[in-house]
Amino acid sequence: MLKRAVTTGDEASPLPQALTGVLAILATEGECRQTDLANRLCVSQSALSRQLADLVDLGYIDRTPDPDDKRASRVCVSDEGQEKLKVIWDRRATRLREMLSEWSETEALAALASIQKLNSTFEEDAQDVAHLKLIAR
């Protein structure tokens, strides 16, 4: 509910949340193989392939052959994709500022500390699970 309140809005040309997520992760991670991106996003190759095709058609992602494996491809965010992300992030920041305009600085800092602690807990748990999977092999 919280994320939806911030990420949805009255954007003139909305990009579906799933495509925005793929674009944002790719922008953060940088150019990579499509298979690596699917693993990072925990989605199937076929699901990611459809999402990437949509993003390529929109001009937000560039896809090139992998020089190390001609059967694979590498993907990266295009300049147009970077601009789209900037617009999305700027609108989200504006919406969040508007939603939180009546919060005091103390309330905002307390909420931030709680979110950081929650993220840390989730990251530690994810690392523990990944470690246990490696041990089980």
CNS distance restraints for C-alpha pairs under 8 A (distance, minus, plus):
assign (resid   1 and name CA) (resid   5 and name CA) 6.17 0.50 0.50
assign (resid   2 and name CA) (resid   6 and name CA) 6.68 0.50 0.50
assign (resid   3 and name CA) (resid   7 and name CA) 5.96 0.50 0.50
assign (resid   4 and name CA) (resid   8 and name CA) 5.63 0.50 0.50
assign (resid   5 and name CA) (resid   9 and name CA) 7.76 0.50 0.50
assign (resid   6 and name CA) (resid  92 and name CA) 6.03 0.50 0.50
assign (resid   6 and name CA) (resid  95 and name CA) 6.48 0.50 0.50
assign (resid   6 and name CA) (resid  96 and name CA) 6.06 0.50 0.50
assign (resid   7 and name CA) (resid  17 and name CA) 7.90 0.50 0.50
assign (resid   7 and name CA) (resid  92 and name CA) 6.10 0.50 0.50
assign (resid  10 and name CA) (resid  14 and name CA) 7.96 0.50 0.50
assign (resid  11 and name CA) (resid  91 and name CA) 7.92 0.50 0.50
assign (resid  15 and name CA) (resid  19 and name CA) 6.52 0.50 0.50
assign (resid  15 and name CA) (resid  20 and name CA) 6.18 0.50 0.50
assign (resid  16 and name CA) (resid  20 and name CA) 6.22 0.50 0.50
assign (resid  17 and name CA) (resid  21 and name CA) 6.08 0.50 0.50
assign (resid  18 and name CA) (resid  22 and name CA) 6.38 0.50 0.50
assign (resid  18 and name CA) (resid  51 and name CA) 7.95 0.50 0.50
assign (resid  19 and name CA) (resid  23 and name CA) 6.11 0.50 0.50
assign (resid  19 and name CA) (resid  51 and name CA) 6.29 0.50 0.50
assign (resid  19 and name CA) (resid  55 and name CA) 7.16 0.50 0.50
assign (resid  20 and name CA) (resid  24 and name CA) 6.01 0.50 0.50
assign (resid  20 and name CA) (resid  85 and name CA) 7.65 0.50 0.50
assign (resid  21 and name CA) (resid  25 and name CA) 6.12 0.50 0.50
assign (resid  22 and name CA) (resid  26 and name CA) 6.09 0.50 0.50
assign (resid  22 and name CA) (resid  41 and name CA) 7.67 0.50 0.50
assign (resid  22 and name CA) (resid  51 and name CA) 7.83 0.50 0.50
assign (resid  23 and name CA) (resid  27 and name CA) 6.07 0.50 0.50
assign (resid  23 and name CA) (resid  60 and name CA) 7.79 0.50 0.50
assign (resid  23 and name CA) (resid  61 and name CA) 7.80 0.50 0.50
assign (resid  23 and name CA) (resid  77 and name CA) 6.87 0.50 0.50
assign (resid  23 and name CA) (resid  81 and name CA) 7.42 0.50 0.50
assign (resid  23 and name CA) (resid  85 and name CA) 7.58 0.50 0.50
assign (resid  24 and name CA) (resid  28 and name CA) 6.20 0.50 0.50
assign (resid  24 and name CA) (resid  85 and name CA) 7.06 0.50 0.50
assign (resid  25 and name CA) (resid  29 and name CA) 5.95 0.50 0.50
assign (resid  26 and name CA) (resid  30 and name CA) 5.49 0.50 0.50
assign (resid  26 and name CA) (resid  31 and name CA) 6.94 0.50 0.50
assign (resid  26 and name CA) (resid  32 and name CA) 7.90 0.50 0.50
assign (resid  26 and name CA) (resid  37 and name CA) 7.45 0.50 0.50
assign (resid  26 and name CA) (resid  76 and name CA) 6.51 0.50 0.50
assign (resid  26 and name CA) (resid  77 and name CA) 6.56 0.50 0.50
assign (resid  27 and name CA) (resid  31 and name CA) 7.96 0.50 0.50
assign (resid  27 and name CA) (resid  76 and name CA) 7.28 0.50 0.50
assign (resid  27 and name CA) (resid  77 and name CA) 5.90 0.50 0.50
assign (resid  27 and name CA) (resid  82 and name CA) 7.47 0.50 0.50
assign (resid  30 and name CA) (resid  76 and name CA) 6.27 0.50 0.50
assign (resid  30 and name CA) (resid  77 and name CA) 7.65 0.50 0.50
assign (resid  31 and name CA) (resid  74 and name CA) 6.61 0.50 0.50
assign (resid  31 and name CA) (resid  75 and name CA) 5.53 0.50 0.50
assign (resid  31 and name CA) (resid  76 and name CA) 4.43 0.50 0.50
assign (resid  31 and name CA) (resid  77 and name CA) 7.50 0.50 0.50
assign (resid  32 and name CA) (resid  36 and name CA) 6.56 0.50 0.50
assign (resid  32 and name CA) (resid  37 and name CA) 6.70 0.50 0.50
assign (resid  32 and name CA) (resid  74 and name CA) 5.26 0.50 0.50
assign (resid  32 and name CA) (resid  75 and name CA) 5.69 0.50 0.50
assign (resid  32 and name CA) (resid  76 and name CA) 6.84 0.50 0.50
assign (resid  33 and name CA) (resid  37 and name CA) 6.39 0.50 0.50
assign (resid  33 and name CA) (resid  66 and name CA) 7.24 0.50 0.50
assign (resid  33 and name CA) (resid  72 and name CA) 7.10 0.50 0.50
assign (resid  33 and name CA) (resid  73 and name CA) 5.79 0.50 0.50
assign (resid  33 and name CA) (resid  74 and name CA) 4.24 0.50 0.50
assign (resid  33 and name CA) (resid  75 and name CA) 6.25 0.50 0.50
assign (resid  34 and name CA) (resid  38 and name CA) 6.27 0.50 0.50
assign (resid  34 and name CA) (resid  45 and name CA) 7.92 0.50 0.50
assign (resid  34 and name CA) (resid  49 and name CA) 7.99 0.50 0.50
assign (resid  34 and name CA) (resid  72 and name CA) 7.34 0.50 0.50
assign (resid  34 and name CA) (resid  73 and name CA) 6.05 0.50 0.50
assign (resid  34 and name CA) (resid  74 and name CA) 5.74 0.50 0.50
assign (resid  34 and name CA) (resid  75 and name CA) 6.35 0.50 0.50
assign (resid  35 and name CA) (resid  39 and name CA) 6.33 0.50 0.50
assign (resid  35 and name CA) (resid  45 and name CA) 6.71 0.50 0.50
assign (resid  36 and name CA) (resid  40 and name CA) 6.17 0.50 0.50
assign (resid  37 and name CA) (resid  41 and name CA) 6.12 0.50 0.50
assign (resid  38 and name CA) (resid  42 and name CA) 5.86 0.50 0.50
assign (resid  38 and name CA) (resid  43 and name CA) 5.30 0.50 0.50
assign (resid  38 and name CA) (resid  44 and name CA) 6.24 0.50 0.50
assign (resid  38 and name CA) (resid  45 and name CA) 5.91 0.50 0.50
assign (resid  38 and name CA) (resid  48 and name CA) 6.18 0.50 0.50
assign (resid  39 and name CA) (resid  43 and name CA) 6.56 0.50 0.50
assign (resid  39 and name CA) (resid  44 and name CA) 7.90 0.50 0.50
assign (resid  43 and name CA) (resid  47 and name CA) 6.54 0.50 0.50
assign (resid  43 and name CA) (resid  48 and name CA) 6.52 0.50 0.50
assign (resid  44 and name CA) (resid  48 and name CA) 6.25 0.50 0.50
assign (resid  45 and name CA) (resid  49 and name CA) 5.90 0.50 0.50
assign (resid  46 and name CA) (resid  50 and name CA) 6.39 0.50 0.50
assign (resid  47 and name CA) (resid  51 and name CA) 6.46 0.50 0.50
assign (resid  48 and name CA) (resid  52 and name CA) 5.97 0.50 0.50
assign (resid  49 and name CA) (resid  53 and name CA) 6.06 0.50 0.50
assign (resid  50 and name CA) (resid  54 and name CA) 6.36 0.50 0.50
assign (resid  51 and name CA) (resid  55 and name CA) 6.33 0.50 0.50
assign (resid  52 and name CA) (resid  56 and name CA) 5.96 0.50 0.50
assign (resid  52 and name CA) (resid  61 and name CA) 7.36 0.50 0.50
assign (resid  53 and name CA) (resid  57 and name CA) 6.09 0.50 0.50
assign (resid  54 and name CA) (resid  58 and name CA) 6.28 0.50 0.50
assign (resid  55 and name CA) (resid  59 and name CA) 6.24 0.50 0.50
assign (resid  55 and name CA) (resid  60 and name CA) 5.28 0.50 0.50
assign (resid  55 and name CA) (resid  61 and name CA) 5.62 0.50 0.50
assign (resid  56 and name CA) (resid  60 and name CA) 5.80 0.50 0.50
assign (resid  56 and name CA) (resid  61 and name CA) 4.86 0.50 0.50
assign (resid  56 and name CA) (resid  62 and name CA) 6.22 0.50 0.50
assign (resid  56 and name CA) (resid  63 and name CA) 7.35 0.50 0.50
assign (resid  59 and name CA) (resid  78 and name CA) 7.04 0.50 0.50
assign (resid  59 and name CA) (resid  80 and name CA) 6.47 0.50 0.50
assign (resid  59 and name CA) (resid  81 and name CA) 6.85 0.50 0.50
assign (resid  60 and name CA) (resid  77 and name CA) 5.98 0.50 0.50
assign (resid  60 and name CA) (resid  78 and name CA) 5.27 0.50 0.50
assign (resid  60 and name CA) (resid  79 and name CA) 7.35 0.50 0.50
assign (resid  60 and name CA) (resid  80 and name CA) 5.44 0.50 0.50
assign (resid  60 and name CA) (resid  81 and name CA) 3.72 0.50 0.50
assign (resid  60 and name CA) (resid  82 and name CA) 7.44 0.50 0.50
assign (resid  60 and name CA) (resid  84 and name CA) 7.63 0.50 0.50
assign (resid  61 and name CA) (resid  75 and name CA) 6.65 0.50 0.50
assign (resid  61 and name CA) (resid  76 and name CA) 5.63 0.50 0.50
assign (resid  61 and name CA) (resid  77 and name CA) 4.48 0.50 0.50
assign (resid  61 and name CA) (resid  78 and name CA) 4.94 0.50 0.50
assign (resid  61 and name CA) (resid  81 and name CA) 6.27 0.50 0.50
assign (resid  62 and name CA) (resid  75 and name CA) 5.65 0.50 0.50
assign (resid  62 and name CA) (resid  76 and name CA) 5.44 0.50 0.50
assign (resid  62 and name CA) (resid  77 and name CA) 6.17 0.50 0.50
assign (resid  62 and name CA) (resid  78 and name CA) 5.67 0.50 0.50
assign (resid  63 and name CA) (resid  73 and name CA) 6.50 0.50 0.50
assign (resid  63 and name CA) (resid  74 and name CA) 5.66 0.50 0.50
assign (resid  63 and name CA) (resid  75 and name CA) 4.49 0.50 0.50
assign (resid  63 and name CA) (resid  76 and name CA) 6.70 0.50 0.50
assign (resid  64 and name CA) (resid  73 and name CA) 5.53 0.50 0.50
assign (resid  64 and name CA) (resid  74 and name CA) 5.26 0.50 0.50
assign (resid  64 and name CA) (resid  75 and name CA) 6.39 0.50 0.50
assign (resid  65 and name CA) (resid  69 and name CA) 7.79 0.50 0.50
assign (resid  65 and name CA) (resid  70 and name CA) 6.09 0.50 0.50
assign (resid  65 and name CA) (resid  71 and name CA) 7.67 0.50 0.50
assign (resid  65 and name CA) (resid  72 and name CA) 6.27 0.50 0.50
assign (resid  65 and name CA) (resid  73 and name CA) 4.34 0.50 0.50
assign (resid  65 and name CA) (resid  74 and name CA) 5.98 0.50 0.50
assign (resid  66 and name CA) (resid  70 and name CA) 5.68 0.50 0.50
assign (resid  66 and name CA) (resid  71 and name CA) 7.53 0.50 0.50
assign (resid  66 and name CA) (resid  72 and name CA) 5.46 0.50 0.50
assign (resid  66 and name CA) (resid  73 and name CA) 4.65 0.50 0.50
assign (resid  66 and name CA) (resid  74 and name CA) 5.41 0.50 0.50
assign (resid  69 and name CA) (resid  73 and name CA) 7.87 0.50 0.50
assign (resid  77 and name CA) (resid  81 and name CA) 5.51 0.50 0.50
assign (resid  77 and name CA) (resid  82 and name CA) 6.41 0.50 0.50
assign (resid  78 and name CA) (resid  82 and name CA) 6.27 0.50 0.50
assign (resid  79 and name CA) (resid  83 and name CA) 6.33 0.50 0.50
assign (resid  80 and name CA) (resid  84 and name CA) 6.22 0.50 0.50
assign (resid  81 and name CA) (resid  85 and name CA) 6.19 0.50 0.50
assign (resid  82 and name CA) (resid  86 and name CA) 6.22 0.50 0.50
assign (resid  83 and name CA) (resid  87 and name CA) 6.33 0.50 0.50
assign (resid  84 and name CA) (resid  88 and name CA) 6.24 0.50 0.50
assign (resid  85 and name CA) (resid  89 and name CA) 5.95 0.50 0.50
assign (resid  86 and name CA) (resid  90 and name CA) 5.90 0.50 0.50
assign (resid  87 and name CA) (resid  91 and name CA) 6.13 0.50 0.50
assign (resid  88 and name CA) (resid  92 and name CA) 6.17 0.50 0.50
assign (resid  89 and name CA) (resid  93 and name CA) 6.07 0.50 0.50
assign (resid  90 and name CA) (resid  94 and name CA) 6.19 0.50 0.50
assign (resid  91 and name CA) (resid  95 and name CA) 6.10 0.50 0.50
assign (resid  92 and name CA) (resid  96 and name CA) 6.04 0.50 0.50
assign (resid  93 and name CA) (resid  97 and name CA) 6.08 0.50 0.50
assign (resid  94 and name CA) (resid  98 and name CA) 6.21 0.50 0.50
assign (resid  95 and name CA) (resid  99 and name CA) 6.15 0.50 0.50
assign (resid  96 and name CA) (resid 100 and name CA) 6.09 0.50 0.50
assign (resid  97 and name CA) (resid 101 and name CA) 5.74 0.50 0.50
assign (resid 103 and name CA) (resid 107 and name CA) 6.02 0.50 0.50
assign (resid 103 and name CA) (resid 108 and name CA) 6.33 0.50 0.50
assign (resid 104 and name CA) (resid 108 and name CA) 6.26 0.50 0.50
assign (resid 105 and name CA) (resid 109 and name CA) 6.08 0.50 0.50
assign (resid 106 and name CA) (resid 110 and name CA) 6.14 0.50 0.50
assign (resid 107 and name CA) (resid 111 and name CA) 6.19 0.50 0.50
assign (resid 108 and name CA) (resid 112 and name CA) 6.13 0.50 0.50
assign (resid 109 and name CA) (resid 113 and name CA) 6.15 0.50 0.50
assign (resid 110 and name CA) (resid 114 and name CA) 6.30 0.50 0.50
assign (resid 111 and name CA) (resid 115 and name CA) 6.21 0.50 0.50
assign (resid 112 and name CA) (resid 116 and name CA) 6.10 0.50 0.50
assign (resid 113 and name CA) (resid 117 and name CA) 6.18 0.50 0.50
assign (resid 114 and name CA) (resid 118 and name CA) 6.16 0.50 0.50
assign (resid 115 and name CA) (resid 119 and name CA) 6.10 0.50 0.50
assign (resid 116 and name CA) (resid 120 and name CA) 6.12 0.50 0.50
assign (resid 117 and name CA) (resid 121 and name CA) 6.21 0.50 0.50
assign (resid 118 and name CA) (resid 122 and name CA) 6.28 0.50 0.50
assign (resid 119 and name CA) (resid 123 and name CA) 6.08 0.50 0.50
assign (resid 120 and name CA) (resid 124 and name CA) 6.12 0.50 0.50
assign (resid 121 and name CA) (resid 125 and name CA) 6.23 0.50 0.50
assign (resid 122 and name CA) (resid 126 and name CA) 6.10 0.50 0.50
assign (resid 123 and name CA) (resid 127 and name CA) 6.15 0.50 0.50
assign (resid 124 and name CA) (resid 128 and name CA) 6.18 0.50 0.50
assign (resid 125 and name CA) (resid 129 and name CA) 6.20 0.50 0.50
assign (resid 126 and name CA) (resid 130 and name CA) 6.15 0.50 0.50
assign (resid 127 and name CA) (resid 131 and name CA) 6.06 0.50 0.50
assign (resid 128 and name CA) (resid 132 and name CA) 6.17 0.50 0.50
assign (resid 129 and name CA) (resid 133 and name CA) 6.25 0.50 0.50
assign (resid 130 and name CA) (resid 134 and name CA) 6.39 0.50 0.50
assign (resid 131 and name CA) (resid 135 and name CA) 6.31 0.50 0.50
assign (resid 132 and name CA) (resid 136 and name CA) 6.14 0.50 0.50
assign (resid 133 and name CA) (resid 137 and name CA) 6.55 0.50 0.50
